[in-house]
Amino acid sequence: MFIKAGIQFSTGDNSFPERIIAALSLTGCEGIEELPHKIEAWFRAESFSETTLREILKPFFQEESSLLLETEAVHEIDWNAEWEKNFLPVVVNPECRIRAPFHQFPVACTYDIIIEPKMAFGTGHHATTFLMLEEMLKIEMTGKKILDAGTGTGVLSVLASMRGASSVIACDVDRHAVENAEENFRHNTIHNVILVHGSIKEIDETGFDGILANINKNVLVSEMPQYVYHLKENGFLLCSGFFREDADEIIQIAEKNSLKVGRMSGKDGWAALYFRKTT
């Protein structure tokens, strides 16, 4: 069973629907459709919280009374059929692209990543996933031990493995994400990833060369000490999932936890940060 949440709005700001969709993409919703002056999002009934959803949406509305939210229960949805209608490949650069199993390309590329389109987030379409993939192509991965915290579809783990990581541990608190990631590892013939249902707190192993964390701001802030604990000296943290205006706060918290910022990149108002663990 799913819950369909309808969010109504009236504004002349063309970026408003896009920003709402971007925020929803980080909530675990499994489908989003944009309509005139309305956005509909689907959540699994067992994990849906209207209170949480209202808290996430509150910053986008000047007054709480202007947030018009309707919810209704709907039956199981064939997400494959829905996604195939609109799911387009993502080209990160000439070296790297993300496509569904039903996409065919006449020209090969170095990192041809196949993602089964069952989730709304982690396909590369969202700016934060795109930024993470783009930054990962700049990082030497050969022989590195990587932790993918909040793996989603597993797309970051797939690229890390393709780029030569010796081993990857991928974790996610969402059972459906874990199932989807496992399927995507099979699609891409990835054999060196250990998949864990849970958060980084369930990971006992330490000494990682790098941690990938494309999660929302609140989780990043709360888990920052965990990232540092699991990283080896001079290991890197690459993170995204937050707006550009929140980057300074993330940097301040990271620096208090022995992380030094190396660079920042941005896309569509979102940001990604690259840190190194210092003494």
Contacts in CASP RR format, 6 or more apart in sequence:
PFRMAT RR
TARGET T0000
AUTHOR 0000-0000-0000
METHOD contacts of the structure
MODEL  1
MFIKAGIQFSTGDNSFPERIIAALSLTGCEGIEELPHKIEAWFRAESFSE
TTLREILKPFFQEESSLLLETEAVHEIDWNAEWEKNFLPVVVNPECRIRA
PFHQFPVACTYDIIIEPKMAFGTGHHATTFLMLEEMLKIEMTGKKILDAG
TGTGVLSVLASMRGASSVIACDVDRHAVENAEENFRHNTIHNVILVHGSI
KEIDETGFDGILANINKNVLVSEMPQYVYHLKENGFLLCSGFFREDADEI
IQIAEKNSLKVGRMSGKDGWAALYFRKTT
1 44 0 8 1.000
1 45 0 8 1.000
1 73 0 8 1.000
1 74 0 8 1.000
1 75 0 8 1.000
1 76 0 8 1.000
2 30 0 8 1.000
2 42 0 8 1.000
2 43 0 8 1.000
2 44 0 8 1.000
2 45 0 8 1.000
2 73 0 8 1.000
2 74 0 8 1.000
2 75 0 8 1.000
2 76 0 8 1.000
2 77 0 8 1.000
3 42 0 8 1.000
3 43 0 8 1.000
3 44 0 8 1.000
3 45 0 8 1.000
3 48 0 8 1.000
3 71 0 8 1.000
3 72 0 8 1.000
3 73 0 8 1.000
3 74 0 8 1.000
4 40 0 8 1.000
4 41 0 8 1.000
4 42 0 8 1.000
4 71 0 8 1.000
4 72 0 8 1.000
4 73 0 8 1.000
4 74 0 8 1.000
5 29 0 8 1.000
5 40 0 8 1.000
5 41 0 8 1.000
5 42 0 8 1.000
5 43 0 8 1.000
5 48 0 8 1.000
5 50 0 8 1.000
5 53 0 8 1.000
5 69 0 8 1.000
5 70 0 8 1.000
5 71 0 8 1.000
6 38 0 8 1.000
6 39 0 8 1.000
6 40 0 8 1.000
6 41 0 8 1.000
6 69 0 8 1.000
6 70 0 8 1.000
6 71 0 8 1.000
7 20 0 8 1.000
7 38 0 8 1.000
7 39 0 8 1.000
7 40 0 8 1.000
7 41 0 8 1.000
7 57 0 8 1.000
7 67 0 8 1.000
7 68 0 8 1.000
7 69 0 8 1.000
8 37 0 8 1.000
8 38 0 8 1.000
8 68 0 8 1.000
8 69 0 8 1.000
8 70 0 8 1.000
9 16 0 8 1.000
9 17 0 8 1.000
9 20 0 8 1.000
9 37 0 8 1.000
9 38 0 8 1.000
9 39 0 8 1.000
9 61 0 8 1.000
9 68 0 8 1.000
10 37 0 8 1.000
16 60 0 8 1.000
17 34 0 8 1.000
17 39 0 8 1.000
18 268 0 8 1.000
19 60 0 8 1.000
20 39 0 8 1.000
20 57 0 8 1.000
20 60 0 8 1.000
21 32 0 8 1.000
21 34 0 8 1.000
21 39 0 8 1.000
22 126 0 8 1.000
22 127 0 8 1.000
22 268 0 8 1.000
22 270 0 8 1.000
23 56 0 8 1.000
23 57 0 8 1.000
23 60 0 8 1.000
24 32 0 8 1.000
24 39 0 8 1.000
24 41 0 8 1.000
24 56 0 8 1.000
24 120 0 8 1.000
25 32 0 8 1.000
25 120 0 8 1.000
25 121 0 8 1.000
25 126 0 8 1.000
26 121 0 8 1.000
26 128 0 8 1.000
26 215 0 8 1.000
26 216 0 8 1.000
26 241 0 8 1.000
27 41 0 8 1.000
27 43 0 8 1.000
27 52 0 8 1.000
27 53 0 8 1.000
27 56 0 8 1.000
28 43 0 8 1.000
28 47 0 8 1.000
28 119 0 8 1.000
28 120 0 8 1.000
28 121 0 8 1.000
28 174 0 8 1.000
29 41 0 8 1.000
29 42 0 8 1.000
29 43 0 8 1.000
29 120 0 8 1.000
30 42 0 8 1.000
30 43 0 8 1.000
30 44 0 8 1.000
30 79 0 8 1.000
30 118 0 8 1.000
30 119 0 8 1.000
30 120 0 8 1.000
30 176 0 8 1.000
31 41 0 8 1.000
31 42 0 8 1.000
31 79 0 8 1.000
31 82 0 8 1.000
31 120 0 8 1.000
32 39 0 8 1.000
32 40 0 8 1.000
32 41 0 8 1.000
32 42 0 8 1.000
32 120 0 8 1.000
33 39 0 8 1.000
33 40 0 8 1.000
33 41 0 8 1.000
42 74 0 8 1.000
42 77 0 8 1.000
43 53 0 8 1.000
44 176 0 8 1.000
45 73 0 8 1.000
47 174 0 8 1.000
48 71 0 8 1.000
50 69 0 8 1.000
50 71 0 8 1.000
53 69 0 8 1.000
54 64 0 8 1.000
54 67 0 8 1.000
54 69 0 8 1.000
57 67 0 8 1.000
57 69 0 8 1.000
58 64 0 8 1.000
58 67 0 8 1.000
60 67 0 8 1.000
61 67 0 8 1.000
79 117 0 8 1.000
79 118 0 8 1.000
80 116 0 8 1.000
80 117 0 8 1.000
80 118 0 8 1.000
83 100 0 8 1.000
83 117 0 8 1.000
83 118 0 8 1.000
84 100 0 8 1.000
84 102 0 8 1.000
84 117 0 8 1.000
87 100 0 8 1.000
87 117 0 8 1.000
87 123 0 8 1.000
88 125 0 8 1.000
89 97 0 8 1.000
89 98 0 8 1.000
89 99 0 8 1.000
89 100 0 8 1.000
89 103 0 8 1.000
89 105 0 8 1.000
90 97 0 8 1.000
90 98 0 8 1.000
90 99 0 8 1.000
90 123 0 8 1.000
90 124 0 8 1.000
90 125 0 8 1.000
90 130 0 8 1.000
91 97 0 8 1.000
92 98 0 8 1.000
92 124 0 8 1.000
92 130 0 8 1.000
92 133 0 8 1.000
92 134 0 8 1.000
92 137 0 8 1.000
93 134 0 8 1.000
93 137 0 8 1.000
94 109 0 8 1.000
95 109 0 8 1.000
95 110 0 8 1.000
95 111 0 8 1.000
95 137 0 8 1.000
96 109 0 8 1.000
96 110 0 8 1.000
96 111 0 8 1.000
96 113 0 8 1.000
96 133 0 8 1.000
96 137 0 8 1.000
96 159 0 8 1.000
97 105 0 8 1.000
97 109 0 8 1.000
97 111 0 8 1.000
97 112 0 8 1.000
97 113 0 8 1.000
98 113 0 8 1.000
98 114 0 8 1.000
98 115 0 8 1.000
98 123 0 8 1.000
98 124 0 8 1.000
98 133 0 8 1.000
98 155 0 8 1.000
99 105 0 8 1.000
99 112 0 8 1.000
99 113 0 8 1.000
99 114 0 8 1.000
99 115 0 8 1.000
100 114 0 8 1.000
100 115 0 8 1.000
100 116 0 8 1.000
100 117 0 8 1.000
101 114 0 8 1.000
101 116 0 8 1.000
101 187 0 8 1.000
105 112 0 8 1.000
111 137 0 8 1.000
111 159 0 8 1.000
111 162 0 8 1.000
111 163 0 8 1.000
113 155 0 8 1.000
113 158 0 8 1.000
113 159 0 8 1.000
113 162 0 8 1.000
113 188 0 8 1.000
114 184 0 8 1.000
114 187 0 8 1.000
114 188 0 8 1.000
115 122 0 8 1.000
115 123 0 8 1.000
115 124 0 8 1.000
115 153 0 8 1.000
115 154 0 8 1.000
115 155 0 8 1.000
115 158 0 8 1.000
115 184 0 8 1.000
115 187 0 8 1.000
116 153 0 8 1.000
116 180 0 8 1.000
116 183 0 8 1.000
116 184 0 8 1.000
116 187 0 8 1.000
117 123 0 8 1.000
118 153 0 8 1.000
118 176 0 8 1.000
118 180 0 8 1.000
118 183 0 8 1.000
119 152 0 8 1.000
119 153 0 8 1.000
119 176 0 8 1.000
119 177 0 8 1.000
119 180 0 8 1.000
121 129 0 8 1.000
121 152 0 8 1.000
121 153 0 8 1.000
122 129 0 8 1.000
122 152 0 8 1.000
122 153 0 8 1.000
122 154 0 8 1.000
122 155 0 8 1.000
122 214 0 8 1.000
123 129 0 8 1.000
123 153 0 8 1.000
123 155 0 8 1.000
124 130 0 8 1.000
124 133 0 8 1.000
124 155 0 8 1.000
127 266 0 8 1.000
127 267 0 8 1.000
127 268 0 8 1.000
127 269 0 8 1.000
127 270 0 8 1.000
128 214 0 8 1.000
128 240 0 8 1.000
128 241 0 8 1.000
128 242 0 8 1.000
128 270 0 8 1.000
128 272 0 8 1.000
129 155 0 8 1.000
129 156 0 8 1.000
129 214 0 8 1.000
129 240 0 8 1.000
130 267 0 8 1.000
131 240 0 8 1.000
131 265 0 8 1.000
131 266 0 8 1.000
131 267 0 8 1.000
131 270 0 8 1.000
131 271 0 8 1.000
131 272 0 8 1.000
132 156 0 8 1.000
132 212 0 8 1.000
132 214 0 8 1.000
132 238 0 8 1.000
132 240 0 8 1.000
132 272 0 8 1.000
133 155 0 8 1.000
133 156 0 8 1.000
133 159 0 8 1.000
134 265 0 8 1.000
134 272 0 8 1.000
135 238 0 8 1.000
135 265 0 8 1.000
135 272 0 8 1.000
135 274 0 8 1.000
136 156 0 8 1.000
136 159 0 8 1.000
136 160 0 8 1.000
136 163 0 8 1.000
136 212 0 8 1.000
136 238 0 8 1.000
137 159 0 8 1.000
137 163 0 8 1.000
139 236 0 8 1.000
139 238 0 8 1.000
139 274 0 8 1.000
141 160 0 8 1.000
141 163 0 8 1.000
141 164 0 8 1.000
141 165 0 8 1.000
142 163 0 8 1.000
142 164 0 8 1.000
142 165 0 8 1.000
143 164 0 8 1.000
143 165 0 8 1.000
143 166 0 8 1.000
143 209 0 8 1.000
144 160 0 8 1.000
144 164 0 8 1.000
144 165 0 8 1.000
144 166 0 8 1.000
144 209 0 8 1.000
144 210 0 8 1.000
145 165 0 8 1.000
145 166 0 8 1.000
145 167 0 8 1.000
145 168 0 8 1.000
145 207 0 8 1.000
145 208 0 8 1.000
145 209 0 8 1.000
145 210 0 8 1.000
146 157 0 8 1.000
146 160 0 8 1.000
146 165 0 8 1.000
146 167 0 8 1.000
146 168 0 8 1.000
146 169 0 8 1.000
146 208 0 8 1.000
146 209 0 8 1.000
146 210 0 8 1.000
146 211 0 8 1.000
146 212 0 8 1.000
147 168 0 8 1.000
147 169 0 8 1.000
147 170 0 8 1.000
147 171 0 8 1.000
147 200 0 8 1.000
147 203 0 8 1.000
147 208 0 8 1.000
147 210 0 8 1.000
147 211 0 8 1.000
147 212 0 8 1.000
147 230 0 8 1.000
148 154 0 8 1.000
148 156 0 8 1.000
148 157 0 8 1.000
148 160 0 8 1.000
148 168 0 8 1.000
148 169 0 8 1.000
148 170 0 8 1.000
148 171 0 8 1.000
148 193 0 8 1.000
148 211 0 8 1.000
148 212 0 8 1.000
149 171 0 8 1.000
149 199 0 8 1.000
149 200 0 8 1.000
149 211 0 8 1.000
149 212 0 8 1.000
149 213 0 8 1.000
149 215 0 8 1.000
149 223 0 8 1.000
149 227 0 8 1.000
150 170 0 8 1.000
150 171 0 8 1.000
150 172 0 8 1.000
150 173 0 8 1.000
150 177 0 8 1.000
150 199 0 8 1.000
150 213 0 8 1.000
150 214 0 8 1.000
150 215 0 8 1.000
151 157 0 8 1.000
151 170 0 8 1.000
151 171 0 8 1.000
151 172 0 8 1.000
151 177 0 8 1.000
151 178 0 8 1.000
151 181 0 8 1.000
151 195 0 8 1.000
152 172 0 8 1.000
152 174 0 8 1.000
152 177 0 8 1.000
152 180 0 8 1.000
152 181 0 8 1.000
153 177 0 8 1.000
153 180 0 8 1.000
153 181 0 8 1.000
153 184 0 8 1.000
154 170 0 8 1.000
154 180 0 8 1.000
154 181 0 8 1.000
154 184 0 8 1.000
154 185 0 8 1.000
155 184 0 8 1.000
156 212 0 8 1.000
156 214 0 8 1.000
157 168 0 8 1.000
157 170 0 8 1.000
157 181 0 8 1.000
157 185 0 8 1.000
157 190 0 8 1.000
157 193 0 8 1.000
157 212 0 8 1.000
158 184 0 8 1.000
158 185 0 8 1.000
158 188 0 8 1.000
158 190 0 8 1.000
160 168 0 8 1.000
160 212 0 8 1.000
161 168 0 8 1.000
161 188 0 8 1.000
161 190 0 8 1.000
161 192 0 8 1.000
161 193 0 8 1.000
162 188 0 8 1.000
162 190 0 8 1.000
165 192 0 8 1.000
166 192 0 8 1.000
167 192 0 8 1.000
167 193 0 8 1.000
167 194 0 8 1.000
168 192 0 8 1.000
168 193 0 8 1.000
168 194 0 8 1.000
169 193 0 8 1.000
169 194 0 8 1.000
169 196 0 8 1.000
169 203 0 8 1.000
169 205 0 8 1.000
169 208 0 8 1.000
170 181 0 8 1.000
170 193 0 8 1.000
170 194 0 8 1.000
170 195 0 8 1.000
170 196 0 8 1.000
171 195 0 8 1.000
171 196 0 8 1.000
171 197 0 8 1.000
171 198 0 8 1.000
171 199 0 8 1.000
171 200 0 8 1.000
171 202 0 8 1.000
171 203 0 8 1.000
172 178 0 8 1.000
172 181 0 8 1.000
172 196 0 8 1.000
172 197 0 8 1.000
172 198 0 8 1.000
173 197 0 8 1.000
173 198 0 8 1.000
173 199 0 8 1.000
175 197 0 8 1.000
178 195 0 8 1.000
178 196 0 8 1.000
178 197 0 8 1.000
181 195 0 8 1.000
182 195 0 8 1.000
185 191 0 8 1.000
185 193 0 8 1.000
185 195 0 8 1.000
196 202 0 8 1.000
196 203 0 8 1.000
199 223 0 8 1.000
200 223 0 8 1.000
200 226 0 8 1.000
200 227 0 8 1.000
200 230 0 8 1.000
201 226 0 8 1.000
203 230 0 8 1.000
205 230 0 8 1.000
206 229 0 8 1.000
206 230 0 8 1.000
206 231 0 8 1.000
206 232 0 8 1.000
207 230 0 8 1.000
207 231 0 8 1.000
207 232 0 8 1.000
208 230 0 8 1.000
208 231 0 8 1.000
208 232 0 8 1.000
208 235 0 8 1.000
209 232 0 8 1.000
209 235 0 8 1.000
209 236 0 8 1.000
210 231 0 8 1.000
210 235 0 8 1.000
210 236 0 8 1.000
210 237 0 8 1.000
210 238 0 8 1.000
211 227 0 8 1.000
211 230 0 8 1.000
211 231 0 8 1.000
211 236 0 8 1.000
211 237 0 8 1.000
211 238 0 8 1.000
212 238 0 8 1.000
212 239 0 8 1.000
213 220 0 8 1.000
213 223 0 8 1.000
213 227 0 8 1.000
213 237 0 8 1.000
213 238 0 8 1.000
213 239 0 8 1.000
213 240 0 8 1.000
214 239 0 8 1.000
214 240 0 8 1.000
214 241 0 8 1.000
215 223 0 8 1.000
215 239 0 8 1.000
215 241 0 8 1.000
216 241 0 8 1.000
216 242 0 8 1.000
217 241 0 8 1.000
217 242 0 8 1.000
217 243 0 8 1.000
217 246 0 8 1.000
217 249 0 8 1.000
217 250 0 8 1.000
220 239 0 8 1.000
220 241 0 8 1.000
220 242 0 8 1.000
220 250 0 8 1.000
221 249 0 8 1.000
221 250 0 8 1.000
221 253 0 8 1.000
224 253 0 8 1.000
224 254 0 8 1.000
224 257 0 8 1.000
224 259 0 8 1.000
225 257 0 8 1.000
227 237 0 8 1.000
227 257 0 8 1.000
227 259 0 8 1.000
228 257 0 8 1.000
228 258 0 8 1.000
228 259 0 8 1.000
228 277 0 8 1.000
231 237 0 8 1.000
231 277 0 8 1.000
232 277 0 8 1.000
233 277 0 8 1.000
233 279 0 8 1.000
234 276 0 8 1.000
234 277 0 8 1.000
234 278 0 8 1.000
235 276 0 8 1.000
235 277 0 8 1.000
236 274 0 8 1.000
236 275 0 8 1.000
236 276 0 8 1.000
236 277 0 8 1.000
237 254 0 8 1.000
237 259 0 8 1.000
237 273 0 8 1.000
237 274 0 8 1.000
237 275 0 8 1.000
237 276 0 8 1.000
237 277 0 8 1.000
238 272 0 8 1.000
238 273 0 8 1.000
238 274 0 8 1.000
238 275 0 8 1.000
239 250 0 8 1.000
239 272 0 8 1.000
239 273 0 8 1.000
239 275 0 8 1.000
240 270 0 8 1.000
240 271 0 8 1.000
240 272 0 8 1.000
240 273 0 8 1.000
241 270 0 8 1.000
241 271 0 8 1.000
241 272 0 8 1.000
242 250 0 8 1.000
242 270 0 8 1.000
242 271 0 8 1.000
243 269 0 8 1.000
243 270 0 8 1.000
243 271 0 8 1.000
244 266 0 8 1.000
244 269 0 8 1.000
244 270 0 8 1.000
244 271 0 8 1.000
246 271 0 8 1.000
247 264 0 8 1.000
247 271 0 8 1.000
247 273 0 8 1.000
250 273 0 8 1.000
251 261 0 8 1.000
251 273 0 8 1.000
254 261 0 8 1.000
254 273 0 8 1.000
254 275 0 8 1.000
255 261 0 8 1.000
258 277 0 8 1.000
258 278 0 8 1.000
258 279 0 8 1.000
259 275 0 8 1.000
259 276 0 8 1.000
259 277 0 8 1.000
259 278 0 8 1.000
260 275 0 8 1.000
260 276 0 8 1.000
260 277 0 8 1.000
260 278 0 8 1.000
261 273 0 8 1.000
261 274 0 8 1.000
261 275 0 8 1.000
262 273 0 8 1.000
262 274 0 8 1.000
262 275 0 8 1.000
262 276 0 8 1.000
263 273 0 8 1.000
263 274 0 8 1.000
264 271 0 8 1.000
264 272 0 8 1.000
264 273 0 8 1.000
264 274 0 8 1.000
265 271 0 8 1.000
265 272 0 8 1.000
266 272 0 8 1.000
END
